[in-house]
Amino acid sequence: MASTGEISRATKDKLYRISSQVDWSDLGREVKTADLVKNETWKAMITRIPLPATVLVEDPYVDYFFRDTYYAYFSGKHSPVSRDCIRLSIFQSIDIEWEDFFSVEGQKRIQESFVGLAILRDLRRPFGRLLLDARKLNLPEMYVRLTEYEVVIRGVHIAFQSYPFASQDGEMMTCAETTLWSIADYYGHRYPEYKISSPSEIQALVKRTSFERTIPSTGLNYMQITSVLREMGFSPKVYSRFTNASSTQELYPDGKFHRILHYYVESGIPIIVGITGGQNGKPYNHAVVFVGHKANDITNRAPRNTGSLCIVDAIPDDYVMMNDNLSPFELSSFSAPIPGVDESRIKYIIVPLYKRIHLEAAQASDIFHTFLSSPDHGIKMDDKLSLENPLVLRIFLTSSRKYKSFRATRSNRLFAKHLLDLPLPKFIWVAELSTRALYASGKACGELILDATESINAGQNSLLMVHYPGSSVSDIPTNPLLICLKR
């Protein structure tokens, strides 16, 4: 290594200086666990961490996540498995010293340079939890859902943004259980309505709907996954892509399944994605979580003709995936989600909705499209809208509180006052309107708002606000809005 491990006299903790990929490889061989150098998660992780860096290695380390699985399953095996883990804390600086933990200035440098942590366990699949701040990684431009975590490293409290990731152990936790854990962990850290669930608690929920043993796990089907989500306090919605398990005939025509998937991802809702295909002559089934999408370029996207309108959907081809067989924040193509898998395709998605959200994405989309195409209040194709400059439609679900907060400072005062005075339900669907020319400059020209707490029976009566050039509801000014689509 460029610098050998510097050992703390009080503990066995070591500081390693990383200035090249060779140093990472040396560290991977030195850490006393499974061969990290050959591990796919390790190989992907080290390419994304900016260099130079410092890594603090704490060995042994007590990790609540692995201790839970250890006492629930691994402690009963004949082959010895250590209950202790190793924690790697990664800093985007090569100048972190032991003395930094004892001074105000040093602790501030530690907090500002913190990239994330990795937990290594004594298993064939060594990676446990992996929490990395996506904002500090070498990643392509993307929009990703994160939440705040706090860790304590040698007495230093560090707050950072991440999305929970863990590799499956293949015995107690397969891909399905791991995705359920990550959903529960994300929502438990972000919202007080939900609680963090340990692996053993997830297994207990699975047992309630299973007619045979659940450990060692052979995976879960979508009915078991939704049952567990319901027990966690969610109101899950399942969308199957095909007419049956062996068919490639789609239930939703004209790319509607892709649009539904994207509406939820654009809303910042982590969704469970079921993937099928073939690998080495055998059937392949896997579950991952989509937590974001790549930057969207609609410059050359062909519009779809809905009869009276030509619409371009603000929908990307690539999504940000948490795949427990690879590493966090991988990019996944909608058409071929898993590289190296023959004919891989998405077969279903499961959306963990809040219990008060009754109007789902497909229904909201239908209401928006019906209104926009109506002869009375719809958008008219004129000299401002054409095949060369079609209508761009962006649909997402949000809370009225966040929506009002965002729009109040990005609108003209008259509209902002009207919006703040407008009674809105807890959750709303928003359809943001633009044109290809406006969208390229980050601007919109109108919007529609739906009551997400209504049922489909309300139809267009669930519309709460319509505001775009030539149409106005609820006494909203008819002059066009021009707002910045900052995220």
C-alpha positions in Angstrom: 0.0 0.0 0.0 1.1 3.6 -0.4 0.9 3.9 3.3 0.7 1.0 5.8 -2.1 0.9 8.3 -1.5 3.3 11.1 -2.7 1.6 14.3 -4.4 3.3 17.3 -2.6 2.3 20.5 -5.9 2.0 22.4 -7.6 -0.2 19.9 -6.9 -2.3 16.8 -8.4 0.4 14.6 -6.2 1.4 11.6 -6.1 4.3 9.2 -5.2 3.6 5.6 -4.2 6.1 3.0 -5.6 5.4 -0.5 -4.1 7.2 -3.5 -4.7 4.7 -6.2 -6.7 1.6 -7.2 -3.7 -0.5 -6.2 -4.0 0.7 -2.7 -7.6 -0.4 -2.7 -6.6 -3.8 -3.8 -4.0 -4.0 -1.1 -6.5 -3.0 1.5 -9.0 -5.6 0.2 -6.4 -8.4 0.6 -5.4 -7.2 4.0 -8.9 -7.1 5.6 -9.6 -10.4 7.4 -12.8 -11.4 5.6 -13.7 -13.1 2.3 -11.5 -12.2 -0.7 -12.8 -8.6 -1.4 -10.6 -8.2 -4.5 -12.8 -10.6 -6.4 -16.1 -9.3 -5.0 -18.3 -7.4 -7.5 -19.7 -5.0 -4.9 -16.1 -4.1 -3.8 -14.9 -3.6 -7.4 -17.8 -1.3 -8.2 -17.5 0.6 -4.9 -13.8 1.5 -5.2 -14.2 3.0 -8.7 -16.8 5.4 -7.4 -15.0 6.9 -4.4 -12.9 10.0 -5.3 -9.2 9.7 -4.6 -7.2 10.4 -2.6 -9.0 9.0 0.4 -8.5 7.8 4.0 -10.2 4.6 5.3 -10.7 3.9 9.0 -10.9 0.1 9.6 -12.6 -0.9 12.9 -12.1 -4.5 13.7 -14.0 -5.9 15.5 -17.2 -4.0 15.1 -20.7 -4.8 16.4 -23.3 -4.2 13.7 -26.9 -4.4 14.7 -28.0 -5.7 11.3 -25.7 -8.7 11.3 -26.1 -9.4 15.0 -29.8 -9.8 14.3 -29.3 -12.3 11.5 -26.5 -14.0 13.4 -28.7 -14.9 16.4 -31.7 -15.6 14.3 -29.9 -18.1 12.0 -26.1 -18.2 11.7 -25.4 -19.0 15.3 -27.2 -22.3 15.0 -24.9 -23.6 12.2 -22.2 -26.2 12.8 -19.6 -24.3 10.8 -18.3 -21.4 12.9 -19.4 -17.9 11.8 -18.1 -14.9 13.7 -20.7 -12.6 15.2 -18.4 -9.6 14.8 -18.0 -7.5 11.7 -15.5 -5.0 10.3 -16.5 -1.4 9.6 -14.8 0.7 6.9 -15.4 4.4 7.3 -14.3 6.3 4.1 -13.2 9.9 4.0 -12.5 12.1 0.9 -9.2 13.3 2.2 -5.8 11.7 2.6 -5.0 14.0 5.6 -7.3 12.5 8.3 -5.2 11.9 11.4 -5.9 10.3 14.8 -5.6 13.8 16.4 -8.5 15.0 14.3 -10.9 13.1 16.5 -9.8 15.2 19.5 -10.2 18.8 18.2 -13.1 20.9 17.0 -11.4 21.7 13.7 -10.4 18.1 13.2 -13.9 16.8 13.8 -15.3 19.4 11.3 -12.8 18.1 8.7 -13.9 14.5 9.4 -17.6 15.4 9.1 -17.1 17.4 5.8 -15.0 14.7 4.1 -17.1 11.7 5.2 -18.2 9.6 2.1 -19.8 6.7 3.8 -19.3 3.3 5.5 -19.2 -0.3 4.6 -19.9 -3.3 6.9 -18.0 -6.5 6.2 -19.2 -9.8 7.7 -17.7 -13.3 8.0 -19.8 -14.8 5.2 -19.2 -16.0 1.6 -21.0 -12.8 0.6 -19.0 -10.4 2.8 -20.8 -7.1 2.3 -23.5 -6.2 4.8 -24.8 -2.7 5.0 -23.3 -0.1 2.7 -24.2 3.5 3.2 -22.6 5.9 0.8 -23.4 9.6 0.2 -24.3 9.6 -3.5 -23.5 13.3 -3.7 -19.8 12.6 -3.1 -19.4 9.6 -5.5 -18.1 9.5 -9.0 -21.5 9.0 -10.7 -23.1 10.2 -13.9 -25.7 12.9 -13.6 -28.8 11.5 -12.0 -31.7 12.3 -9.7 -31.8 10.0 -6.8 -33.9 9.7 -3.6 -31.8 10.0 -0.4 -32.6 10.4 3.3 -30.5 11.5 6.3 -28.5 9.1 8.4 -26.3 9.7 11.4 -23.4 7.6 12.5 -20.9 8.0 15.4 -17.3 7.3 14.6 -14.9 7.4 17.5 -17.2 9.9 19.3 -17.7 12.1 16.2 -21.4 12.5 15.1 -21.7 12.6 11.4 -24.9 13.3 9.4 -25.0 12.4 5.7 -27.4 11.6 2.9 -27.8 8.0 1.5 -30.1 5.3 0.5 -29.8 2.0 2.5 -28.0 -0.9 0.7 -27.1 -4.4 1.8 -25.9 -7.5 -0.1 -28.1 -10.6 0.4 -26.5 -13.4 2.3 -28.3 -16.0 0.2 -29.7 -17.9 3.3 -31.7 -15.8 5.6 -31.9 -12.7 3.3 -32.5 -13.2 -0.4 -33.2 -10.3 -2.8 -36.8 -10.0 -1.8 -36.1 -9.8 1.9 -33.3 -7.3 1.3 -35.5 -5.0 -0.8 -38.1 -5.1 2.0 -35.5 -4.2 4.6 -34.2 -1.3 2.5 -37.8 0.1 2.0 -38.5 -0.2 5.7 -35.1 1.3 6.6 -35.5 4.3 4.2 -39.1 5.1 5.4 -38.2 4.5 9.0 -35.4 7.0 8.9 -37.4 9.6 6.9 -41.0 9.5 8.3 -42.3 9.1 11.9 -45.2 7.0 10.7 -43.0 4.0 9.9 -40.6 1.9 11.9 -37.2 0.3 11.0 -37.6 -3.4 10.6 -34.8 -5.9 11.4 -34.2 -9.0 9.3 -35.7 -11.2 11.9 -38.8 -9.0 12.1 -39.2 -9.3 8.4 -38.9 -13.0 8.6 -41.6 -13.0 11.3 -43.9 -11.1 9.0 -43.2 -13.5 6.1 -44.1 -16.5 8.3 -47.6 -15.1 8.8 -48.5 -15.8 5.2 -46.3 -18.8 4.5 -47.3 -22.5 4.7 -43.8 -23.8 4.9 -40.5 -22.9 6.5 -39.1 -19.5 5.6 -35.4 -20.2 6.6 -33.3 -20.9 4.7 -35.1 -18.6 2.3 -35.9 -19.6 -1.2 -37.2 -16.1 -2.1 -40.6 -14.5 -2.0 -43.3 -14.0 -4.6 -45.0 -10.6 -5.2 -48.0 -11.7 -3.0 -45.7 -12.3 0.0 -43.9 -9.1 -0.6 -47.1 -7.1 -0.7 -48.4 -8.9 2.4 -45.2 -7.9 4.4 -45.5 -4.3 3.1 -49.1 -4.1 4.3 -48.0 -5.4 7.7 -45.4 -2.6 7.8 -48.2 0.0 7.4 -48.1 0.6 3.7 -50.9 0.4 1.2 -49.0 -1.4 -1.7 -50.1 -1.4 -5.3 -48.9 -4.1 -7.8 -48.6 -3.5 -11.5 -48.1 -6.6 -13.6 -46.6 -5.9 -17.0 -47.7 -9.0 -18.9 -50.9 -10.9 -19.3 -49.4 -13.9 -17.5 -46.1 -15.3 -16.2 -45.1 -17.0 -19.5 -46.4 -14.3 -21.9 -44.7 -11.2 -23.4 -48.0 -9.6 -24.3 -48.3 -6.4 -22.4 -51.3 -5.5 -20.3 -50.7 -1.8 -20.8 -50.5 -0.6 -24.5 -48.3 2.0 -26.0 -45.6 2.1 -23.3 -48.0 2.9 -20.5 -46.3 0.5 -18.1 -43.1 2.4 -18.5 -44.9 5.7 -17.9 -46.5 4.4 -14.7 -43.2 3.1 -13.4 -41.7 6.5 -14.0 -44.5 8.5 -12.5 -43.7 6.9 -9.1 -39.9 7.2 -9.5 -40.3 10.8 -10.4 -42.4 11.2 -7.3 -39.4 10.1 -5.1 -41.1 6.8 -4.1 -38.7 3.8 -4.0 -40.4 1.0 -5.9 -39.7 -2.7 -5.8 -39.0 -4.0 -9.4 -39.4 -7.7 -10.3 -37.1 -8.8 -13.1 -37.1 -12.1 -15.1 -34.9 -13.6 -17.8 -32.4 -16.4 -18.2 -28.9 -17.1 -17.1 -26.7 -20.1 -17.9 -29.6 -21.9 -19.4 -31.7 -21.5 -16.2 -34.7 -19.2 -15.3 -33.6 -16.0 -13.7 -35.8 -14.0 -11.2 -34.7 -11.1 -9.1 -36.0 -8.1 -7.1 -34.3 -4.7 -7.0 -35.3 -1.2 -5.9 -35.5 1.8 -8.2 -34.6 5.0 -6.3 -34.1 7.5 -9.1 -33.3 8.1 -12.8 -30.7 9.4 -15.1 -30.8 13.0 -16.3 -33.6 13.2 -18.9 -32.9 14.2 -22.5 -36.0 14.5 -24.7 -34.3 16.4 -27.6 -34.7 13.6 -30.1 -37.6 11.7 -28.5 -40.5 11.1 -30.9 -43.9 12.3 -29.7 -46.9 10.0 -29.3 -50.1 10.9 -30.9 -53.1 10.8 -28.5 -55.7 11.8 -31.1 -55.9 15.5 -30.6 -52.5 16.0 -29.1 -48.9 15.2 -29.8 -47.2 14.5 -26.4 -43.6 13.8 -25.4 -43.3 12.2 -22.0 -40.5 13.5 -19.8 -39.4 9.9 -19.2 -35.8 8.6 -19.3 -34.5 5.2 -20.4 -32.2 4.6 -17.5 -33.0 4.3 -13.8 -31.0 4.2 -10.6 -31.1 0.7 -9.1 -30.2 -0.8 -5.7 -29.2 -4.3 -6.8 -28.0 -6.5 -3.8 -26.0 -8.6 -6.2 -24.0 -5.6 -7.4 -23.5 -2.2 -5.7 -25.6 0.9 -4.8 -26.6 3.5 -7.4 -26.2 1.3 -10.5 -27.8 2.4 -13.7 -30.5 0.1 -15.1 -32.1 0.3 -18.6 -35.8 -0.1 -18.7 -35.5 -2.4 -21.7 -32.7 -4.5 -20.4 -32.5 -4.0 -16.6 -29.8 -6.5 -15.6 -26.6 -6.7 -17.6 -25.4 -10.2 -18.4 -28.9 -11.7 -18.1 -30.4 -13.1 -21.3 -33.6 -11.2 -22.3 -33.9 -9.6 -18.9 -37.1 -7.6 -18.6 -39.3 -6.0 -15.9 -42.3 -8.2 -15.1 -43.9 -6.3 -12.3 -43.5 -3.3 -9.9 -44.7 -3.0 -6.3 -45.3 0.6 -5.0 -45.3 1.1 -1.2 -48.0 3.8 -1.1 -49.2 5.8 1.9 -52.5 4.5 3.2 -54.4 7.7 2.3 -53.4 7.7 -1.3 -56.3 6.2 -3.2 -55.9 7.5 -6.7 -53.1 5.5 -8.3 -50.8 6.5 -11.2 -52.7 4.9 -14.1 -55.9 6.5 -13.0 -54.4 9.9 -12.5 -52.7 9.7 -15.9 -56.0 8.9 -17.6 -57.8 11.8 -15.9 -55.0 14.2 -17.0 -55.0 13.0 -20.6 -58.8 13.1 -20.8 -58.9 16.7 -19.6 -56.1 17.9 -21.8 -57.8 16.3 -24.9 -61.2 17.7 -24.1 -62.7 20.1 -26.7 -63.8 22.5 -24.0 -60.8 23.0 -21.7 -58.1 21.0 -23.4 -54.8 22.1 -25.1 -55.2 23.2 -28.7 -52.6 22.4 -31.3 -51.7 25.7 -32.8 -48.6 27.5 -34.1 -47.0 27.1 -30.6 -47.5 23.4 -30.5 -46.5 21.1 -33.4 -44.7 17.9 -34.2 -41.5 19.8 -34.0 -42.4 21.5 -30.7 -44.9 19.1 -29.0 -46.4 19.2 -25.6 -44.1 17.8 -22.9 -45.9 16.1 -20.0 -44.3 15.4 -16.5 -46.5 13.7 -13.9 -45.6 13.1 -10.3 -47.2 12.6 -6.8 -46.2 14.9 -4.0 -47.5 16.3 -0.7 -49.4 19.5 -0.8 -47.1 20.9 1.9 -44.0 20.4 -0.2 -45.7 21.6 -3.3 -46.8 24.8 -1.8 -43.4 25.4 -0.2 -41.7 24.9 -3.6 -44.1 27.0 -5.7 -44.5 29.9 -3.2 -41.0 31.2 -4.0 -41.0 30.3 -7.7 -44.2 32.0 -8.9 -45.5 35.5 -9.4 -46.9 36.9 -6.2 -50.6 36.8 -7.3 -50.5 33.2 -8.2 -48.4 32.2 -5.1 -51.0 34.0 -2.8 -53.8 32.2 -4.5 -52.0 28.8 -4.2 -51.2 29.3 -0.5 -54.9 30.1 0.2 -56.2 27.1 -1.8 -57.3 24.2 0.4 -55.5 21.0 -0.8 -55.5 17.4 0.5 -52.4 15.8 2.1 -51.3 14.3 -1.3 -51.8 15.5 -4.8 -51.0 14.4 -8.4 -49.4 17.1 -10.5 -49.2 17.2 -14.3 -46.6 19.8 -15.3 -46.9 21.1 -18.9 -44.1 22.4 -21.1 -42.9 22.3 -24.7 -39.8 20.8 -26.1 -38.3 24.3 -26.4 -39.2 25.4 -22.9 -38.3 22.1 -21.3 -34.8 22.3 -22.7 -34.3 25.6 -20.8 -35.8 24.1 -17.6 -39.2 25.9 -17.8 -42.9 25.0 -17.8 -46.0 26.8 -19.1 -48.8 25.3 -17.0 -50.0 22.6 -14.6 -52.9 20.5 -13.4 -53.5 19.2 -9.8 -55.5 16.2 -8.8 -56.7 15.1 -5.4 -54.7 11.9 -4.7 -57.0 11.0 -1.8 -60.0 10.6 -4.1 -61.1 7.4 -5.7 -61.4 6.9 -9.5 -65.2 7.2 -9.1 -64.7 11.0 -8.8 -63.3 11.2 -12.3 -62.5 14.7 -13.4 -64.2 16.0 -10.3 -61.0 15.2 -8.5 -59.3 18.0 -10.4 -58.4 20.8 -7.9 -56.6 23.2 -10.1 -56.0 23.8 -13.8 -53.7 26.6 -15.0 -52.3 26.9 -18.4 -52.6 29.4 -21.3 -56.2 29.5 -22.5 -57.7 27.6 -19.6 -58.3 28.6 -16.0 -60.2 27.0 -13.1 -60.6 28.2 -9.5 -60.1 31.9 -10.5 -56.5 31.4 -11.4 -55.0 34.1 -13.6 -54.9 33.0 -17.3 -51.5 34.5 -18.2 -48.9 31.8 -18.6 -46.7 30.6 -15.8 -43.0 30.4 -16.3 -41.4 28.4 -13.5 -38.0 26.9 -13.1 -38.0 23.1 -12.8 -35.3 23.1 -10.1 -35.0 19.8 -8.2 
